[in-house]
Amino acid sequence: MASYAECLQIIRDVAEPFIDEGVSVDEDAVLGAELGLSSLRTLELVAELEDRLDISLPLNALPGVRTVADLARLLEKSSGGEGA
């Protein structure tokens, strides 16, 4: 079980190799536009997050994930955290 804050930190840690140096992984950052993630890089990021948390995210939920906060809420819910 991971809390929202823990999920945010995990996203920041895991996203670092996927984004350009100096780009800040803020909650309201848009995954594609602001972090510069292509769809393929986003899926690679999601796979890394799933491995880190030992979960499987529902693929039908991914189109609704636009920002880092959206992704953190999805991770929290999928890991059985507070928002589950």
Backbone as a chain_set.jsonl record, in Angstrom:
{"seq": "MASYAECLQIIRDVAEPFIDEGVSVDEDAVLGAELGLSSLRTLELVAELEDRLDISLPLNALPGVRTVADLARLLEKSSGGEGA", "coords": {"N": [[0.834, -1.183, 0.0], [0.622, 2.096, -0.938], [0.851, 5.52, -0.176], [-0.543, 8.626, -1.442], [1.457, 10.638, -1.399], [3.754, 9.044, -1.237], [3.542, 7.739, -3.69], [3.876, 9.909, -5.44], [6.566, 10.528, -4.91], [7.805, 8.171, -5.76], [7.17, 8.254, -8.475], [8.64, 10.537, -9.202], [11.258, 9.597, -8.709], [11.443, 7.377, -10.453], [10.89, 8.543, -12.917], [13.039, 10.155, -13.528], [15.234, 9.148, -15.293], [13.846, 9.203, -17.675], [13.204, 11.736, -18.481], [14.242, 15.047, -19.605], [17.205, 16.603, -18.334], [16.931, 18.884, -15.668], [14.23, 19.324, -15.89], [11.319, 19.69, -14.029], [9.455, 17.493, -12.028], [6.577, 18.114, -11.278], [3.413, 18.006, -9.516], [1.308, 18.981, -11.126], [2.331, 18.78, -13.643], [2.108, 18.035, -17.063], [2.235, 14.9, -18.537], [3.017, 14.337, -21.26], [3.307, 16.896, -22.67], [4.708, 18.721, -20.891], [6.643, 17.187, -19.566], [7.772, 15.982, -21.679], [7.346, 13.382, -22.576], [6.939, 10.772, -24.838], [4.326, 8.65, -26.192], [5.29, 6.029, -26.116], [7.468, 6.248, -24.314], [6.02, 6.99, -22.07], [4.572, 4.629, -21.585], [6.719, 2.962, -20.999], [7.599, 4.166, -18.666], [5.345, 3.699, -17.047], [5.46, 0.891, -16.936], [7.83, 0.559, -15.47], [7.017, 1.739, -13.057], [4.961, -0.015, -12.315], [6.485, -2.321, -11.862], [8.074, -1.44, -9.727], [6.179, -1.042, -7.701], [4.995, -3.463, -7.632], [2.517, -4.021, -8.93], [-0.298, -4.072, -11.204], [-1.408, -1.914, -13.538], [-4.641, -0.952, -14.693], [-5.174, -1.044, -18.121], [-7.232, 0.319, -19.401], [-7.562, 2.536, -17.846], [-5.47, 4.226, -18.308], [-5.736, 6.131, -20.502], [-7.02, 8.261, -19.234], [-5.126, 9.427, -17.7], [-3.362, 12.24, -17.364], [-1.755, 14.093, -16.061], [0.987, 14.272, -13.667], [-0.118, 14.122, -11.124], [-2.539, 12.79, -11.676], [-1.511, 10.292, -12.4], [-0.271, 9.564, -9.995], [-2.502, 9.332, -8.31], [-3.784, 7.154, -9.543], [-1.861, 5.165, -9.198], [-1.83, 5.049, -6.389], [-4.445, 4.179, -5.853], [-4.438, 1.699, -7.207], [-2.525, 0.335, -5.773], [-3.722, -0.123, -3.426], [-3.726, 1.891, -1.605], [-4.514, 4.831, 0.422], [-6.504, 6.159, -1.129], [-7.919, 4.126, -2.276]], "CA": [[0.0, 0.0, 0.0], [1.4, 3.331, -1.033], [0.057, 6.74, -0.063], [-0.405, 9.556, -2.558], [2.781, 11.267, -1.297], [4.743, 8.026, -1.608], [3.416, 7.533, -5.133], [4.522, 11.064, -6.082], [8.024, 10.381, -4.793], [8.203, 7.056, -6.622], [7.107, 8.766, -9.849], [9.805, 11.427, -9.382], [12.464, 8.761, -8.762], [11.432, 6.528, -11.644], [10.821, 9.371, -14.125], [14.286, 10.881, -13.765], [15.958, 8.785, -16.521], [12.982, 9.343, -18.845], [12.972, 13.141, -18.829], [15.434, 15.869, -19.783], [17.787, 17.171, -17.128], [16.428, 20.209, -15.326], [12.767, 19.356, -15.936], [10.772, 19.402, -12.713], [8.308, 16.583, -12.024], [5.581, 18.662, -10.374], [2.121, 17.317, -9.557], [0.456, 19.441, -12.216], [3.032, 18.643, -14.921], [1.476, 17.152, -18.051], [3.227, 13.888, -18.877], [3.538, 14.5, -22.615], [3.698, 18.253, -23.044], [5.673, 19.372, -20.01], [7.76, 16.293, -19.263], [8.339, 15.567, -22.952], [7.26, 11.925, -22.737], [6.146, 10.233, -25.947], [3.454, 7.566, -25.705], [6.129, 4.871, -25.815], [8.206, 6.531, -23.074], [5.033, 6.953, -20.987], [4.32, 3.216, -21.285], [7.92, 2.443, -20.339], [7.534, 4.702, -17.307], [4.288, 2.958, -16.35], [5.974, -0.46, -16.673], [8.785, 0.691, -14.357], [6.237, 1.999, -11.836], [4.294, -1.271, -11.962], [7.506, -3.196, -11.287], [8.507, -0.887, -8.432], [5.114, -1.219, -6.713], [4.485, -4.831, -7.779], [1.098, -3.919, -9.257], [-0.618, -4.002, -12.623], [-2.387, -0.854, -13.753], [-5.608, -1.282, -15.746], [-4.879, -0.302, -19.354], [-8.344, 1.21, -19.753], [-7.479, 3.743, -17.015], [-4.346, 5.058, -18.737], [-6.089, 7.319, -21.294], [-7.454, 9.333, -18.343], [-3.963, 9.939, -16.974], [-2.779, 13.347, -18.108], [-0.739, 14.769, -15.251], [1.677, 13.482, -12.658], [-1.089, 13.9, -10.048], [-3.445, 11.727, -12.141], [-0.773, 9.038, -12.317], [-0.08, 9.252, -8.573], [-3.792, 8.843, -7.78], [-4.007, 5.827, -10.094], [-0.938, 4.249, -8.493], [-2.313, 4.9, -5.012], [-5.65, 3.337, -5.892], [-4.077, 0.349, -7.656], [-1.689, -0.33, -4.772], [-4.509, -0.319, -2.215], [-3.425, 2.978, -0.679], [-5.602, 5.551, 1.067], [-7.575, 6.525, -2.049], [-8.504, 2.923, -2.879]], "C": [[0.877, 1.244, 0.0], [0.457, 4.529, -0.948], [0.289, 7.6, -1.304], [0.99, 10.187, -2.559], [3.888, 10.286, -1.68], [4.728, 7.779, -3.107], [4.065, 8.68, -5.907], [6.038, 10.916, -6.045], [8.532, 9.262, -5.691], [8.193, 7.506, -8.08], [8.32, 9.647, -10.129], [11.087, 10.614, -9.536], [12.55, 7.989, -10.078], [11.488, 7.362, -12.923], [12.148, 10.022, -14.487], [15.03, 10.462, -15.037], [15.142, 9.008, -17.812], [12.831, 10.787, -19.322], [14.297, 13.89, -18.948], [15.9, 16.434, -18.446], [17.24, 18.578, -16.906], [14.915, 20.342, -15.383], [12.242, 18.911, -14.585], [9.519, 18.535, -12.838], [7.336, 17.062, -10.952], [4.267, 17.912, -10.534], [1.287, 17.7, -10.773], [1.121, 19.348, -13.583], [2.303, 17.64, -15.816], [2.547, 16.193, -18.559], [3.837, 14.111, -20.259], [4.108, 15.871, -22.871], [4.815, 18.825, -22.183], [6.869, 18.487, -19.663], [8.407, 15.756, -20.534], [8.316, 14.065, -23.182], [6.393, 11.557, -23.936], [5.247, 9.137, -25.374], [4.274, 6.341, -25.33], [6.888, 5.081, -24.5], [7.259, 6.513, -21.867], [4.737, 5.505, -20.596], [5.516, 2.569, -20.601], [7.965, 2.914, -18.88], [6.513, 3.934, -16.475], [4.77, 1.546, -16.008], [6.963, -0.448, -15.511], [8.052, 0.901, -13.032], [5.524, 0.738, -11.366], [5.282, -2.227, -11.302], [7.894, -2.74, -9.88], [7.469, -1.17, -7.349], [4.517, -2.622, -6.717], [2.965, -4.838, -7.962], [0.936, -3.983, -10.766], [-1.709, -2.952, -12.782], [-3.36, -1.266, -14.853], [-5.364, -0.409, -16.981], [-5.996, 0.661, -19.734], [-8.35, 2.486, -18.916], [-6.406, 4.711, -17.515], [-4.731, 6.246, -19.615], [-6.547, 8.503, -20.441], [-6.322, 9.963, -17.555], [-3.28, 10.993, -17.832], [-1.619, 13.994, -17.368], [-0.064, 13.793, -14.288], [0.722, 13.168, -11.505], [-2.073, 12.793, -10.424], [-2.775, 10.361, -11.991], [-0.572, 8.614, -10.866], [-1.373, 8.713, -7.956], [-4.088, 7.434, -8.278], [-3.109, 4.802, -9.411], [-1.413, 3.99, -7.065], [-3.502, 3.951, -4.961], [-5.29, 1.875, -6.221], [-3.243, -0.405, -6.633], [-2.452, -0.561, -3.471], [-4.243, 0.725, -1.169], [-4.674, 3.668, -0.19], [-6.776, 5.858, 0.147], [-8.272, 5.342, -2.682], [-9.944, 2.729, -2.479]], "O": [[1.759, 1.405, 0.843], [-0.604, 4.543, -1.572], [1.188, 7.341, -2.103], [1.634, 10.261, -3.606], [4.843, 10.655, -2.364], [5.781, 7.625, -3.725], [4.731, 8.449, -6.916], [6.712, 11.155, -7.047], [9.584, 9.399, -6.316], [9.105, 7.176, -8.838], [8.954, 9.518, -11.176], [11.912, 10.912, -10.399], [13.595, 7.957, -10.727], [12.076, 6.928, -13.914], [12.355, 10.401, -15.64], [15.431, 11.335, -15.807], [15.7, 8.999, -18.91], [12.382, 11.028, -20.442], [15.332, 13.434, -18.461], [15.099, 16.705, -17.552], [17.106, 19.36, -17.847], [14.369, 21.365, -14.97], [12.662, 17.883, -14.053], [8.638, 18.811, -13.652], [7.273, 16.498, -9.86], [4.031, 17.263, -11.553], [0.635, 16.849, -11.379], [0.546, 19.786, -14.58], [1.935, 16.549, -15.383], [3.631, 16.616, -18.962], [5.058, 14.075, -20.404], [5.272, 16.0, -23.25], [5.783, 19.365, -22.719], [7.981, 18.984, -19.486], [9.473, 15.143, -20.476], [9.164, 13.529, -23.896], [5.243, 11.985, -24.031], [5.392, 8.746, -24.216], [3.983, 5.683, -24.331], [6.94, 4.177, -23.666], [7.639, 6.079, -20.78], [4.66, 5.187, -19.409], [5.349, 1.723, -19.723], [8.325, 2.153, -17.981], [6.786, 3.564, -15.333], [4.514, 1.057, -14.907], [6.94, -1.341, -14.664], [8.418, 0.317, -12.012], [5.484, 0.449, -10.17], [4.959, -2.869, -10.302], [8.023, -3.553, -8.964], [7.822, -1.498, -6.217], [3.643, -2.936, -5.908], [2.234, -5.544, -7.267], [1.917, -3.953, -11.51], [-2.8, -3.087, -12.228], [-2.948, -1.868, -15.845], [-5.351, 0.819, -16.888], [-5.735, 1.708, -20.325], [-9.073, 3.427, -19.243], [-6.436, 5.894, -17.176], [-4.106, 7.299, -19.491], [-6.465, 9.645, -20.894], [-6.535, 10.928, -16.821], [-2.701, 10.693, -18.876], [-0.625, 14.392, -17.975], [-0.493, 12.651, -14.124], [0.751, 12.061, -10.966], [-2.406, 11.951, -9.59], [-3.386, 9.402, -11.52], [-0.692, 7.432, -10.544], [-1.348, 7.76, -7.177], [-4.588, 6.604, -7.519], [-3.551, 3.7, -9.085], [-1.4, 2.854, -6.592], [-3.557, 3.042, -4.134], [-5.784, 0.945, -5.585], [-3.244, -1.635, -6.615], [-1.908, -1.125, -2.522], [-4.491, 0.504, 0.016], [-5.779, 3.154, -0.365], [-7.926, 5.825, 0.585], [-9.133, 5.525, -3.543], [-10.578, 1.763, -2.903]]}, "num_chains": 1, "name": "protein.A"}
